[in-house]
């Protein structure tokens, strides 16, 4: 079995003149890369940029480099309801290689080195995901749990929203951003940890990547699409528009102004979207006991994925099961509300105004 040193021997890490320092809550990370990559990452990660200082991890971005020889890749099993090949991995003696099937990007996860290589400049979001993975890993090793949720705060209260993929959590959170006092925390990954003072949350430094269904229903966002594309979408059946996967970057500061991003928050309420466009009932928010509702808990729990390496150095397997009790322990003091009935974002916006008033 090859080891990390064998992988590093075939790569050049000497031409990395730029170092970015990122800070999210208690976690600081350094990213070393070339100047073009640094400029791209500064644009995407502007809200997390920090001064030079001690860090918990260092990520090297080797744009354009590749492995000398491809190993025998093993497909990482997708979550229930997901189809197609997304990730593959190859375990080393002291680390793990992960390949992104669609883009050909390759990542080295280990205690000795953290590397992103391949067409990095072409796919900056995958580099950002890898950087954010290190934040998630550090926090999970420290006792936090990863939730599949978006979140927003006014600095005093915090709201997390979970649901099935495409269930409307991004649209909901962005409607909350219409409130003048609100600040964006995260769009898809939220770390939670119970403390003596309540539940603390940590988001990750990544701007939302949203689908056209989220854009066309929000006047503040329509400029993200060219006029010709907006006209095409206007002719699309509603069901098709709801399911359309076509990601667009939304830079929070560009749309909502400076000072509208905050990575930490107290958690006041957790909403789980369990509604349907085909329902004839009005939208309702009902209190629910998470311990009694495993279906709602499944919408919240999120695997750390193929990159996660625990404190003993063991990597996660794709058949490792999440532990519901770990999430219940972190969220037991939080008000949980199930959103049922028809899909009505105006109703949720009203509930959000009531929460943050």
Secondary structure by P-SEA (a helix, b strand, c coil): cccaaaaaaacccccccbbbbbbcccbbbbbbbcaaaaaaaaaaacccccccccccbbbbbbccccccccccccccccccccccccbbbbbcccbbbbbcccccbbbbbccccccccccccccaaaaaaaaaaaaaaaaaaabbbbbcccccccccbbbbbbccccccaaaaaaaaaccccbbbccccbbbbbbccccbbbbbcccccccccccccccccccccccaaaaaaaaaccaaaaaabbbbbbbcccccccccccccbbbbcbbbbbcccccccccbbbbbbcccccaaaaaaccccccccccccccccccccbbbbaaaaaaacccbbbbbbbccccaaaaaaaaaaaac
